[in-house]
Amino acid sequence: MFTIAAGSASALALGRVLTGSAHAAAPAAKLIPEGKLPPGRLIVPGDLKLDPETQVLAEKLLARTKQAVLDAATRPGAAAKGDKVAAAADKIVASLRSKRATRLKANIGKPAVAQELGKFGKLEVGKAHKFYAVEAEKLVVQKKKKKVIREKQEAPKWTPPLAARIEYQLNSVKCKNMTDGESGSDEILLGGHLITPAGVIKSIDHFKVSDDFDTGEVKRYDYSQCRDFPADTPAFILEAACPRGNPADPYEGRKLGATLLGLDKPWPATVGLVLVMGEEDPGGGFGAWMQDIYAALDDEIKQQLKDWGVEAGSAEAGEIGAAIGAALAYVVGEFLDWLVNLFDNPDDPIAARSWTTRFNNPEMSSIRATVGDPVPAPSGIIASSMKRLDFVGDGGKYEVRLHWRVNA
């Protein structure tokens, strides 16, 4: 199938240009080959991989958070005094619109969800933070041992150029299947959040991808499809079909979010991107929820570390903090995806997906060596492989293609 999402008027004009006649009828939706979509991978080099100790900690932190939401939905206001995670969960459930709250409570009681939440057993109210304390302590012991080994070696001397900034860019959104709504076409909004290496959650303002999405349609945000257009294609056609980029940088897309890297940030550095798609404001309230959950878990862990003699600001705390930051970034992405899926419904189609990247050190040469098959980018910029995120809900399926770029 051939598609274009530049609008009917520009599609008609483009059809006339390509057929060589100002009066010729535009070929019906047969302008750009589907094969021209940049290939997208579900897993790309650099995707977050937690070491075994951190993975167990992350899974238990995630279970702790899910259990808090279950308790808040079934026993509102029963949170133990001083339990910040439970308080954040209460706030989430209380702030849900009535339809979402009803669906959440109905879905959270289903056997599959109950079985998932029972993976680690029932968490005792008021002592839930003890649930993952053993894993956190193991992580501390492991990092302390590595610290002793490193102290006998020279401190790392990074070789410039060093990474200074990462930016996520959206390349395309393809409608594989429309949702099951009655409108005959989908109005799709996209928004989300960026989780920085320092644990700050930045909101990505939602924007309209299309107000008339049909099955097979593609909305592109780069110049890649225009590389094959005739040299004499009018400028207004190029502007409509290829809103960003140029022949020298065909994959420059729409900026979703960016954050600084650098030696003042924890290394290894973990950056997380969470995208939320829906027909209503897809970011409504999620940023505040995630920030509350992240901050609550972070506070609990920091208190645990303090109890074990790990002082904030120390080199030791920096390495442990980087590992825990990676675990928390994993938790936030997985948690929001899980939560949103619990109130997926034809009245309010919505889905969330996350992409978390980990950089071992700030050297541009090191980052370049781990990328694999990068998207072409200008000199001085390292781009990732093209990532594909699949959004599925209410009978609809969308493919989002995007990549990150790092510069010195």
C-alpha atoms as a printed R data frame, in Angstrom:
    type eleno elety resid chain resno       x       y       z
1   ATOM     1    CA   MET     A     1   0.000   0.000   0.000
2   ATOM     2    CA   PHE     A     2   1.108   3.595  -0.638
3   ATOM     3    CA   THR     A     3   0.279   6.412   1.724
4   ATOM     4    CA   ILE     A     4   0.812  10.046   2.531
5   ATOM     5    CA   ALA     A     5  -0.451  12.087   5.454
6   ATOM     6    CA   ALA     A     6   0.155  15.592   4.211
7   ATOM     7    CA   GLY     A     7  -3.547  16.402   3.805
8   ATOM     8    CA   SER     A     8  -5.863  15.942   0.846
9   ATOM     9    CA   ALA     A     9  -5.032  19.262  -0.838
10  ATOM    10    CA   SER     A    10  -1.270  18.769  -0.772
11  ATOM    11    CA   ALA     A    11  -1.695  15.104  -1.730
12  ATOM    12    CA   LEU     A    12  -3.676  16.181  -4.785
13  ATOM    13    CA   ALA     A    13  -1.078  18.772  -5.742
14  ATOM    14    CA   LEU     A    14   1.727  16.288  -5.242
15  ATOM    15    CA   GLY     A    15  -0.096  13.762  -7.386
16  ATOM    16    CA   ARG     A    16  -0.244  16.306 -10.203
17  ATOM    17    CA   VAL     A    17   3.438  17.098  -9.884
18  ATOM    18    CA   LEU     A    18   4.443  13.453  -9.974
19  ATOM    19    CA   THR     A    19   2.188  12.615 -12.910
20  ATOM    20    CA   GLY     A    20   3.442  15.618 -14.872
21  ATOM    21    CA   SER     A    21   0.050  17.227 -15.324
22  ATOM    22    CA   ALA     A    22  -1.583  20.072 -13.462
23  ATOM    23    CA   HIS     A    23  -4.950  18.618 -14.448
24  ATOM    24    CA   ALA     A    24  -4.325  14.958 -13.817
25  ATOM    25    CA   ALA     A    25  -6.227  13.331 -11.008
26  ATOM    26    CA   ALA     A    26  -4.123  12.351  -8.013
27  ATOM    27    CA   PRO     A    27  -3.622   8.607  -7.666
28  ATOM    28    CA   ALA     A    28  -5.725   7.523  -4.706
29  ATOM    29    CA   ALA     A    29  -3.393   7.213  -1.724
30  ATOM    30    CA   LYS     A    30  -0.597   5.737  -3.852
31  ATOM    31    CA   LEU     A    31   2.188   8.255  -3.575
32  ATOM    32    CA   ILE     A    32   4.799   7.009  -1.157
33  ATOM    33    CA   PRO     A    33   5.717   3.300  -0.883
34  ATOM    34    CA   GLU     A    34   5.290   1.760   2.529
35  ATOM    35    CA   GLY     A    35   8.770   0.337   2.040
36  ATOM    36    CA   LYS     A    36  10.124   3.863   2.347
37  ATOM    37    CA   LEU     A    37   9.234   3.944   6.032
38  ATOM    38    CA   PRO     A    38  12.482   3.833   8.004
39  ATOM    39    CA   PRO     A    39  12.920   0.357   9.489
40  ATOM    40    CA   GLY     A    40  12.194   0.284  13.187
41  ATOM    41    CA   ARG     A    41  13.507  -2.175  15.751
42  ATOM    42    CA   LEU     A    42  11.743  -3.252  18.933
43  ATOM    43    CA   ILE     A    43  15.104  -3.512  20.694
44  ATOM    44    CA   VAL     A    44  18.035  -1.296  19.729
45  ATOM    45    CA   PRO     A    45  21.619  -1.179  21.027
46  ATOM    46    CA   GLY     A    46  21.758   0.921  24.178
47  ATOM    47    CA   ASP     A    47  18.357  -0.159  25.492
48  ATOM    48    CA   LEU     A    48  18.425  -0.481  29.267
49  ATOM    49    CA   LYS     A    49  19.709  -3.796  30.595
50  ATOM    50    CA   LEU     A    50  19.773  -4.063  34.362
51  ATOM    51    CA   ASP     A    51  22.305  -6.303  36.051
52  ATOM    52    CA   PRO     A    52  20.723  -9.229  37.968
53  ATOM    53    CA   GLU     A    53  20.876  -7.546  41.383
54  ATOM    54    CA   THR     A    54  19.346  -4.322  40.103
55  ATOM    55    CA   GLN     A    55  16.680  -6.192  38.106
56  ATOM    56    CA   VAL     A    56  15.397  -7.972  41.221
57  ATOM    57    CA   LEU     A    57  15.313  -4.659  43.081
58  ATOM    58    CA   ALA     A    58  13.459  -2.994  40.185
59  ATOM    59    CA   GLU     A    59  10.875  -5.800  39.982
60  ATOM    60    CA   LYS     A    60  10.195  -5.557  43.712
61  ATOM    61    CA   LEU     A    61   9.932  -1.770  43.589
62  ATOM    62    CA   LEU     A    62   7.440  -2.168  40.748
63  ATOM    63    CA   ALA     A    63   5.446  -4.739  42.716
64  ATOM    64    CA   ARG     A    64   5.472  -2.388  45.708
65  ATOM    65    CA   THR     A    65   4.008   0.388  43.567
66  ATOM    66    CA   LYS     A    66   1.347  -1.809  41.960
67  ATOM    67    CA   GLN     A    67   0.295  -3.134  45.364
68  ATOM    68    CA   ALA     A    68  -0.082   0.428  46.619
69  ATOM    69    CA   VAL     A    69  -2.486   1.204  43.760
70  ATOM    70    CA   LEU     A    70  -4.450  -1.988  44.461
71  ATOM    71    CA   ASP     A    71  -4.789  -1.002  48.120
72  ATOM    72    CA   ALA     A    72  -5.777   2.553  47.202
73  ATOM    73    CA   ALA     A    73  -8.460   1.304  44.796
74  ATOM    74    CA   THR     A    74  -9.951  -1.274  47.167
75  ATOM    75    CA   ARG     A    75  -9.381   0.393  50.539
76  ATOM    76    CA   PRO     A    76  -9.121   4.157  49.962
77  ATOM    77    CA   GLY     A    77  -7.579   6.132  52.796
78  ATOM    78    CA   ALA     A    78  -6.151   3.061  54.509
79  ATOM    79    CA   ALA     A    79  -2.534   3.987  53.788
80  ATOM    80    CA   ALA     A    80  -0.215   3.689  56.781
81  ATOM    81    CA   LYS     A    81   0.973   6.978  58.222
82  ATOM    82    CA   GLY     A    82   4.283   8.037  56.719
83  ATOM    83    CA   ASP     A    83   4.032   5.660  53.738
84  ATOM    84    CA   LYS     A    84   4.747   8.077  50.869
85  ATOM    85    CA   VAL     A    85   4.261   5.490  48.131
86  ATOM    86    CA   ALA     A    86   0.823   4.563  49.480
87  ATOM    87    CA   ALA     A    87  -0.044   8.260  49.772
88  ATOM    88    CA   ALA     A    88   0.988   8.803  46.141
89  ATOM    89    CA   ALA     A    89  -1.178   5.845  45.079
90  ATOM    90    CA   ASP     A    90  -4.140   7.264  47.008
91  ATOM    91    CA   LYS     A    91  -3.645  10.534  45.147
92  ATOM    92    CA   ILE     A    92  -3.591   8.749  41.779
93  ATOM    93    CA   VAL     A    93  -6.829   6.854  42.378
94  ATOM    94    CA   ALA     A    94  -8.571   9.890  43.884
95  ATOM    95    CA   SER     A    95  -7.664  12.066  40.884
96  ATOM    96    CA   LEU     A    96  -8.976   9.656  38.235
97  ATOM    97    CA   ARG     A    97 -12.056  10.675  36.330
98  ATOM    98    CA   SER     A    98 -15.067   8.590  37.367
99  ATOM    99    CA   LYS     A    99 -15.065   6.376  34.244
100 ATOM   100    CA   ARG     A   100 -11.381   5.605  34.579
101 ATOM   101    CA   ALA     A   101 -11.694   4.959  38.314
102 ATOM   102    CA   THR     A   102 -14.584   2.544  37.736
103 ATOM   103    CA   ARG     A   103 -12.680   0.616  35.082
104 ATOM   104    CA   LEU     A   104  -9.521   0.570  37.193
105 ATOM   105    CA   LYS     A   105 -11.363  -0.967  40.161
106 ATOM   106    CA   ALA     A   106 -13.090  -3.505  37.912
107 ATOM   107    CA   ASN     A   107  -9.903  -4.572  36.119
108 ATOM   108    CA   ILE     A   108  -7.682  -4.640  39.186
109 ATOM   109    CA   GLY     A   109  -9.865  -7.359  40.681
110 ATOM   110    CA   LYS     A   110  -9.509  -9.707  37.716
111 ATOM   111    CA   PRO     A   111  -7.712 -13.020  38.347
112 ATOM   112    CA   ALA     A   112  -4.840 -12.247  35.960
113 ATOM   113    CA   VAL     A   113  -4.076  -8.969  37.728
114 ATOM   114    CA   ALA     A   114  -4.458 -10.533  41.167
115 ATOM   115    CA   GLN     A   115  -2.077 -13.320  40.160
116 ATOM   116    CA   GLU     A   116   0.465 -10.805  38.905
117 ATOM   117    CA   LEU     A   117   0.274  -8.772  42.099
118 ATOM   118    CA   GLY     A   118   0.638 -11.937  44.156
119 ATOM   119    CA   LYS     A   119   3.956 -12.824  42.516
120 ATOM   120    CA   PHE     A   120   5.915 -11.803  45.598
121 ATOM   121    CA   GLY     A   121   3.131 -12.389  48.110
122 ATOM   122    CA   LYS     A   122   0.967  -9.893  49.956
123 ATOM   123    CA   LEU     A   123   2.858  -6.819  51.138
124 ATOM   124    CA   GLU     A   124   2.158  -5.938  54.728
125 ATOM   125    CA   VAL     A   125   0.698  -2.465  55.129
126 ATOM   126    CA   GLY     A   126   3.146  -0.108  56.782
127 ATOM   127    CA   LYS     A   127   6.130  -2.397  56.201
128 ATOM   128    CA   ALA     A   128   6.123  -2.573  52.434
129 ATOM   129    CA   HIS     A   129   9.460  -0.780  52.143
130 ATOM   130    CA   LYS     A   130  11.070  -3.700  54.003
131 ATOM   131    CA   PHE     A   131   9.954  -5.869  51.084
132 ATOM   132    CA   TYR     A   132  12.826  -4.742  48.878
133 ATOM   133    CA   ALA     A   133  15.323  -3.782  51.619
134 ATOM   134    CA   VAL     A   134  17.242  -7.063  51.245
135 ATOM   135    CA   GLU     A   135  17.783  -6.431  47.519
136 ATOM   136    CA   ALA     A   136  18.808  -2.826  48.146
137 ATOM   137    CA   GLU     A   137  21.343  -3.929  50.742
138 ATOM   138    CA   LYS     A   138  22.774  -6.562  48.381
139 ATOM   139    CA   LEU     A   139  23.231  -3.835  45.781
140 ATOM   140    CA   VAL     A   140  25.062  -1.641  48.302
141 ATOM   141    CA   VAL     A   141  27.373  -4.499  49.311
142 ATOM   142    CA   GLN     A   142  28.114  -5.297  45.668
143 ATOM   143    CA   LYS     A   143  28.959  -1.671  44.807
144 ATOM   144    CA   LYS     A   144  31.125  -1.298  47.910
145 ATOM   145    CA   LYS     A   145  33.194  -4.316  46.869
146 ATOM   146    CA   LYS     A   146  33.667  -2.884  43.385
147 ATOM   147    CA   LYS     A   147  34.593   0.474  44.927
148 ATOM   148    CA   VAL     A   148  37.460  -1.134  46.900
149 ATOM   149    CA   ILE     A   149  38.765  -2.716  43.693
150 ATOM   150    CA   ARG     A   150  38.534   0.582  41.791
151 ATOM   151    CA   GLU     A   151  40.268   2.538  44.539
152 ATOM   152    CA   LYS     A   152  43.387   0.484  43.820
153 ATOM   153    CA   GLN     A   153  43.205   1.639  40.205
154 ATOM   154    CA   GLU     A   154  43.546   5.084  38.702
155 ATOM   155    CA   ALA     A   155  40.436   7.217  38.536
156 ATOM   156    CA   PRO     A   156  38.884   7.102  35.048
157 ATOM   157    CA   LYS     A   157  40.156   9.734  32.655
158 ATOM   158    CA   TRP     A   158  37.527  10.320  30.042
159 ATOM   159    CA   THR     A   159  38.753  11.017  26.531
160 ATOM   160    CA   PRO     A   160  37.027  13.995  24.837
161 ATOM   161    CA   PRO     A   161  34.776  14.691  23.110
162 ATOM   162    CA   LEU     A   162  32.239  13.924  25.824
163 ATOM   163    CA   ALA     A   163  28.466  13.658  25.565
164 ATOM   164    CA   ALA     A   164  26.690  16.810  26.666
165 ATOM   165    CA   ARG     A   165  23.058  16.396  25.589
166 ATOM   166    CA   ILE     A   166  20.563  13.781  24.446
167 ATOM   167    CA   GLU     A   167  17.449  14.519  22.404
168 ATOM   168    CA   TYR     A   168  14.618  12.211  21.335
169 ATOM   169    CA   GLN     A   169  13.142  12.786  17.882
170 ATOM   170    CA   LEU     A   170   9.889  11.465  16.423
171 ATOM   171    CA   ASN     A   171  10.098  10.265  12.812
172 ATOM   172    CA   SER     A   172   6.698   8.785  11.985
173 ATOM   173    CA   VAL     A   173   3.373   7.504  13.270
174 ATOM   174    CA   LYS     A   174   1.581   4.846  11.256
175 ATOM   175    CA   CYS     A   175  -2.009   3.716  11.747
176 ATOM   176    CA   LYS     A   176  -1.933  -0.067  11.332
177 ATOM   177    CA   ASN     A   177  -5.568  -0.436  12.411
178 ATOM   178    CA   MET     A   178  -8.112   2.171  13.442
179 ATOM   179    CA   THR     A   179  -9.720   1.925  16.851
180 ATOM   180    CA   ASP     A   180 -13.234   0.553  17.227
181 ATOM   181    CA   GLY     A   181 -14.866   3.948  17.647
182 ATOM   182    CA   GLU     A   182 -17.854   5.144  15.651
183 ATOM   183    CA   SER     A   183 -16.319   8.256  14.075
184 ATOM   184    CA   GLY     A   184 -14.927   6.410  11.055
185 ATOM   185    CA   SER     A   185 -11.417   7.788  11.683
186 ATOM   186    CA   ASP     A   186  -9.180   8.426  14.673
187 ATOM   187    CA   GLU     A   187  -8.090  11.690  16.244
188 ATOM   188    CA   ILE     A   188  -4.793  10.845  17.872
189 ATOM   189    CA   LEU     A   189  -2.829  12.876  20.396
190 ATOM   190    CA   LEU     A   190   0.671  12.074  21.641
191 ATOM   191    CA   GLY     A   191   2.353  13.301  24.811
192 ATOM   192    CA   GLY     A   192   4.535  11.947  27.552
193 ATOM   193    CA   HIS     A   193   7.444  12.453  29.916
194 ATOM   194    CA   LEU     A   194  11.227  12.388  29.978
195 ATOM   195    CA   ILE     A   195  13.099  10.953  32.975
196 ATOM   196    CA   THR     A   196  16.531  12.573  33.295
197 ATOM   197    CA   PRO     A   197  19.653  10.867  34.741
198 ATOM   198    CA   ALA     A   198  19.161  12.970  37.873
199 ATOM   199    CA   GLY     A   199  15.618  11.606  38.332
200 ATOM   200    CA   VAL     A   200  13.753  14.731  37.223
201 ATOM   201    CA   ILE     A   201  10.579  14.001  35.261
202 ATOM   202    CA   LYS     A   202   9.940  16.518  32.488
203 ATOM   203    CA   SER     A   203   6.583  16.773  30.771
204 ATOM   204    CA   ILE     A   204   6.324  16.489  26.978
205 ATOM   205    CA   ASP     A   205   3.384  18.632  25.916
206 ATOM   206    CA   HIS     A   206   0.783  16.664  24.006
207 ATOM   207    CA   PHE     A   207   0.181  17.475  20.359
208 ATOM   208    CA   LYS     A   208  -2.203  16.311  17.658
209 ATOM   209    CA   VAL     A   209  -0.765  13.698  15.316
210 ATOM   210    CA   SER     A   210  -3.889  13.608  13.164
211 ATOM   211    CA   ASP     A   211  -7.586  14.394  13.487
212 ATOM   212    CA   ASP     A   212  -8.476  12.001  10.657
213 ATOM   213    CA   PHE     A   213  -6.300   8.887  10.946
214 ATOM   214    CA   ASP     A   214  -7.350   5.948   8.770
215 ATOM   215    CA   THR     A   215  -5.923   2.453   8.524
216 ATOM   216    CA   GLY     A   216  -2.693   2.451   6.529
217 ATOM   217    CA   GLU     A   217  -2.102   6.171   6.888
218 ATOM   218    CA   VAL     A   218   1.321   7.484   7.914
219 ATOM   219    CA   LYS     A   219   2.210  10.834   9.431
220 ATOM   220    CA   ARG     A   220   5.884  11.653   8.896
221 ATOM   221    CA   TYR     A   221   7.947  14.226  10.740
222 ATOM   222    CA   ASP     A   222  11.210  14.103   8.795
223 ATOM   223    CA   TYR     A   223  12.578  14.552   5.261
224 ATOM   224    CA   SER     A   224  13.138  10.876   4.462
225 ATOM   225    CA   GLN     A   225  10.258  10.486   2.011
226 ATOM   226    CA   CYS     A   226  11.274  13.574   0.021
227 ATOM   227    CA   ARG     A   227  14.667  12.197  -0.965
228 ATOM   228    CA   ASP     A   228  13.023  10.462  -3.932
229 ATOM   229    CA   PHE     A   229  10.923  13.411  -5.096
230 ATOM   230    CA   PRO     A   230  11.813  15.049  -8.441
231 ATOM   231    CA   ALA     A   231  14.392  17.826  -8.205
232 ATOM   232    CA   ASP     A   232  11.877  20.372  -9.484
233 ATOM   233    CA   THR     A   233   9.230  19.564  -6.846
234 ATOM   234    CA   PRO     A   234   7.739  22.891  -5.672
235 ATOM   235    CA   ALA     A   235   8.832  24.120  -2.251
236 ATOM   236    CA   PHE     A   236   5.281  24.164  -0.874
237 ATOM   237    CA   ILE     A   237   4.955  20.445  -1.638
238 ATOM   238    CA   LEU     A   238   8.199  19.666   0.163
239 ATOM   239    CA   GLU     A   239   7.121  21.747   3.154
240 ATOM   240    CA   ALA     A   240   3.796  19.923   3.388
241 ATOM   241    CA   ALA     A   241   5.162  16.410   2.902
242 ATOM   242    CA   CYS     A   242   8.484  16.801   4.725
243 ATOM   243    CA   PRO     A   243   8.132  19.246   7.613
244 ATOM   244    CA   ARG     A   244  11.656  18.805   9.011
245 ATOM   245    CA   GLY     A   245  15.127  17.909   7.888
246 ATOM   246    CA   ASN     A   246  16.824  18.352   4.520
247 ATOM   247    CA   PRO     A   247  18.795  16.231   2.049
248 ATOM   248    CA   ALA     A   248  21.854  16.437   4.333
249 ATOM   249    CA   ASP     A   249  19.856  15.374   7.401
250 ATOM   250    CA   PRO     A   250  16.818  13.420   6.168
251 ATOM   251    CA   TYR     A   251  15.974  11.864   9.553
252 ATOM   252    CA   GLU     A   252  15.777  15.031  11.612
253 ATOM   253    CA   GLY     A   253  12.345  14.656  13.229
254 ATOM   254    CA   ARG     A   254  10.108  16.390  15.710
255 ATOM   255    CA   LYS     A   255  11.857  16.973  19.036
256 ATOM   256    CA   LEU     A   256  10.045  15.141  21.829
257 ATOM   257    CA   GLY     A   257  12.311  15.871  24.765
258 ATOM   258    CA   ALA     A   258  15.926  16.621  25.633
259 ATOM   259    CA   THR     A   259  18.143  16.676  28.705
260 ATOM   260    CA   LEU     A   260  21.735  17.505  29.561
261 ATOM   261    CA   LEU     A   261  24.344  14.851  30.142
262 ATOM   262    CA   GLY     A   262  27.836  15.619  31.438
263 ATOM   263    CA   LEU     A   263  30.350  14.852  34.161
264 ATOM   264    CA   ASP     A   264  28.129  16.406  36.830
265 ATOM   265    CA   LYS     A   265  25.513  13.706  36.150
266 ATOM   266    CA   PRO     A   266  25.648  10.145  37.540
267 ATOM   267    CA   TRP     A   267  27.464   7.622  35.327
268 ATOM   268    CA   PRO     A   268  26.412   5.182  34.057
269 ATOM   269    CA   ALA     A   269  23.619   7.514  32.947
270 ATOM   270    CA   THR     A   270  20.048   6.338  32.412
271 ATOM   271    CA   VAL     A   271  17.472   8.332  30.450
272 ATOM   272    CA   GLY     A   272  13.843   7.258  30.146
273 ATOM   273    CA   LEU     A   273  11.159   8.309  27.698
274 ATOM   274    CA   VAL     A   274   7.475   7.528  28.300
275 ATOM   275    CA   LEU     A   275   5.003   8.216  25.484
276 ATOM   276    CA   VAL     A   276   1.237   8.226  26.008
277 ATOM   277    CA   MET     A   277  -1.201   8.076  23.085
278 ATOM   278    CA   GLY     A   278  -4.929   8.744  23.206
279 ATOM   279    CA   GLU     A   279  -7.911  10.574  21.734
280 ATOM   280    CA   GLU     A   280  -8.128  12.867  24.749
281 ATOM   281    CA   ASP     A   281  -5.299  14.699  26.523
282 ATOM   282    CA   PRO     A   282  -2.946  11.700  26.866
283 ATOM   283    CA   GLY     A   283  -0.735  13.343  29.455
284 ATOM   284    CA   GLY     A   284  -3.504  14.440  31.792
285 ATOM   285    CA   GLY     A   285  -2.187  14.073  35.325
286 ATOM   286    CA   PHE     A   286   0.357  11.353  34.501
287 ATOM   287    CA   GLY     A   287   3.390  13.581  34.963
288 ATOM   288    CA   ALA     A   288   2.400  14.498  38.507
289 ATOM   289    CA   TRP     A   289   1.625  10.857  39.310
290 ATOM   290    CA   MET     A   290   4.981   9.646  38.065
291 ATOM   291    CA   GLN     A   291   6.843  12.401  39.861
292 ATOM   292    CA   ASP     A   292   5.071  11.520  43.125
293 ATOM   293    CA   ILE     A   293   5.799   7.798  42.757
294 ATOM   294    CA   TYR     A   294   9.425   8.387  41.779
295 ATOM   295    CA   ALA     A   295  10.018  10.835  44.629
296 ATOM   296    CA   ALA     A   296   8.364   8.539  47.185
297 ATOM   297    CA   LEU     A   297  10.437   5.507  46.209
298 ATOM   298    CA   ASP     A   298  13.593   7.625  45.976
299 ATOM   299    CA   ASP     A   299  13.047   9.009  49.485
300 ATOM   300    CA   GLU     A   300  12.550   5.525  50.918
301 ATOM   301    CA   ILE     A   301  15.715   4.188  49.300
302 ATOM   302    CA   LYS     A   302  17.810   7.182  50.348
303 ATOM   303    CA   GLN     A   303  16.712   6.642  53.935
304 ATOM   304    CA   GLN     A   304  17.712   3.004  53.661
305 ATOM   305    CA   LEU     A   305  21.129   4.009  52.304
306 ATOM   306    CA   LYS     A   306  21.602   6.499  55.117
307 ATOM   307    CA   ASP     A   307  20.813   3.766  57.633
308 ATOM   308    CA   TRP     A   308  23.572   1.680  56.042
309 ATOM   309    CA   GLY     A   309  26.114   4.497  56.216
310 ATOM   310    CA   VAL     A   310  26.024   5.585  52.575
311 ATOM   311    CA   GLU     A   311  26.109   9.369  52.621
312 ATOM   312    CA   ALA     A   312  24.578  11.417  49.821
313 ATOM   313    CA   GLY     A   313  27.164  13.133  47.649
314 ATOM   314    CA   SER     A   314  29.921  10.567  48.194
315 ATOM   315    CA   ALA     A   315  31.545   8.746  45.275
316 ATOM   316    CA   GLU     A   316  30.095   5.553  46.648
317 ATOM   317    CA   ALA     A   317  26.616   7.053  46.735
318 ATOM   318    CA   GLY     A   318  27.084   8.241  43.144
319 ATOM   319    CA   GLU     A   319  27.619   4.741  41.811
320 ATOM   320    CA   ILE     A   320  24.858   3.238  43.925
321 ATOM   321    CA   GLY     A   321  22.614   6.128  42.930
322 ATOM   322    CA   ALA     A   322  23.234   5.443  39.230
323 ATOM   323    CA   ALA     A   323  22.128   1.821  39.671
324 ATOM   324    CA   ILE     A   324  19.071   2.780  41.697
325 ATOM   325    CA   GLY     A   325  18.254   5.552  39.216
326 ATOM   326    CA   ALA     A   326  18.200   2.956  36.447
327 ATOM   327    CA   ALA     A   327  15.884   0.778  38.542
328 ATOM   328    CA   LEU     A   328  13.531   3.694  39.192
329 ATOM   329    CA   ALA     A   329  13.465   4.699  35.516
330 ATOM   330    CA   TYR     A   330  12.460   1.127  34.709
331 ATOM   331    CA   VAL     A   331   9.750   1.209  37.388
332 ATOM   332    CA   VAL     A   332   8.219   4.480  36.176
333 ATOM   333    CA   GLY     A   333   7.953   3.321  32.552
334 ATOM   334    CA   GLU     A   334   6.575  -0.114  33.403
335 ATOM   335    CA   PHE     A   335   4.209   1.240  36.053
336 ATOM   336    CA   LEU     A   336   2.549   3.805  33.804
337 ATOM   337    CA   ASP     A   337   2.179   1.281  30.990
338 ATOM   338    CA   TRP     A   338   0.533  -1.162  33.454
339 ATOM   339    CA   LEU     A   339  -1.726   1.467  34.993
340 ATOM   340    CA   VAL     A   340  -2.943   2.887  31.687
341 ATOM   341    CA   ASN     A   341  -3.753  -0.586  30.370
342 ATOM   342    CA   LEU     A   342  -6.017  -1.159  33.376
343 ATOM   343    CA   PHE     A   343  -8.420   1.527  32.234
344 ATOM   344    CA   ASP     A   344  -8.159   1.065  28.473
345 ATOM   345    CA   ASN     A   345 -11.675   1.401  27.080
346 ATOM   346    CA   PRO     A   346 -13.498   2.259  23.820
347 ATOM   347    CA   ASP     A   347 -14.774   5.455  25.439
348 ATOM   348    CA   ASP     A   348 -11.224   6.626  26.101
349 ATOM   349    CA   PRO     A   349  -8.650   4.764  23.981
350 ATOM   350    CA   ILE     A   350  -5.226   5.282  25.467
351 ATOM   351    CA   ALA     A   351  -1.916   3.462  25.646
352 ATOM   352    CA   ALA     A   352   1.548   4.087  27.078
353 ATOM   353    CA   ARG     A   353   4.968   2.803  26.069
354 ATOM   354    CA   SER     A   354   8.412   3.500  27.469
355 ATOM   355    CA   TRP     A   355  11.972   3.504  26.135
356 ATOM   356    CA   THR     A   356  14.883   3.589  28.553
357 ATOM   357    CA   THR     A   357  18.495   4.025  27.447
358 ATOM   358    CA   ARG     A   358  21.662   3.502  29.484
359 ATOM   359    CA   PHE     A   359  25.081   4.969  28.682
360 ATOM   360    CA   ASN     A   360  28.081   3.412  30.418
361 ATOM   361    CA   ASN     A   361  30.301   6.478  30.178
362 ATOM   362    CA   PRO     A   362  30.286   9.971  28.616
363 ATOM   363    CA   GLU     A   363  32.843   9.346  25.860
364 ATOM   364    CA   MET     A   364  31.343   9.946  22.420
365 ATOM   365    CA   SER     A   365  33.571   7.204  20.995
366 ATOM   366    CA   SER     A   366  32.162   4.712  23.513
367 ATOM   367    CA   ILE     A   367  28.584   5.667  22.719
368 ATOM   368    CA   ARG     A   368  29.246   5.442  18.971
369 ATOM   369    CA   ALA     A   369  30.719   1.942  19.362
370 ATOM   370    CA   THR     A   370  27.581   0.609  21.045
371 ATOM   371    CA   VAL     A   371  24.991   2.064  18.663
372 ATOM   372    CA   GLY     A   372  25.020  -0.675  16.022
373 ATOM   373    CA   ASP     A   373  23.067   0.453  12.947
374 ATOM   374    CA   PRO     A   374  22.529   4.186  13.553
375 ATOM   375    CA   VAL     A   375  20.140   6.474  11.763
376 ATOM   376    CA   PRO     A   376  22.191   8.774   9.473
377 ATOM   377    CA   ALA     A   377  22.937  12.070  11.234
378 ATOM   378    CA   PRO     A   378  25.162  15.125  10.653
379 ATOM   379    CA   SER     A   379  28.818  15.080  11.653
380 ATOM   380    CA   GLY     A   380  29.358  15.487  15.388
381 ATOM   381    CA   ILE     A   381  26.030  13.862  16.290
382 ATOM   382    CA   ILE     A   382  25.546  10.231  17.279
383 ATOM   383    CA   ALA     A   383  22.122   8.792  16.498
384 ATOM   384    CA   SER     A   384  20.610   5.557  17.734
385 ATOM   385    CA   SER     A   385  19.049   2.882  15.588
386 ATOM   386    CA   MET     A   386  15.445   3.570  14.618
387 ATOM   387    CA   LYS     A   387  13.229   2.446  17.507
388 ATOM   388    CA   ARG     A   388   9.695   1.132  17.005
389 ATOM   389    CA   LEU     A   389   7.071   1.409  19.721
390 ATOM   390    CA   ASP     A   390   3.747  -0.384  19.177
391 ATOM   391    CA   PHE     A   391   0.641   1.166  20.730
392 ATOM   392    CA   VAL     A   392  -2.302  -1.235  20.927
393 ATOM   393    CA   GLY     A   393  -5.681  -0.532  22.505
394 ATOM   394    CA   ASP     A   394  -9.416  -0.594  21.775
395 ATOM   395    CA   GLY     A   395  -8.859  -2.604  18.593
396 ATOM   396    CA   GLY     A   396  -6.422  -0.024  17.222
397 ATOM   397    CA   LYS     A   397  -2.731  -0.421  16.510
398 ATOM   398    CA   TYR     A   398  -0.214   2.327  15.849
399 ATOM   399    CA   GLU     A   399   3.496   2.133  15.100
400 ATOM   400    CA   VAL     A   400   5.668   4.997  16.309
401 ATOM   401    CA   ARG     A   401   9.205   5.322  14.964
402 ATOM   402    CA   LEU     A   402  11.728   7.525  16.744
403 ATOM   403    CA   HIS     A   403  15.408   7.794  17.649
404 ATOM   404    CA   TRP     A   404  17.709   9.630  20.033
405 ATOM   405    CA   ARG     A   405  20.643  11.883  19.218
406 ATOM   406    CA   VAL     A   406  23.625  12.708  21.403
407 ATOM   407    CA   ASN     A   407  26.005  15.587  20.791
408 ATOM   408    CA   ALA     A   408  29.138  16.856  22.511
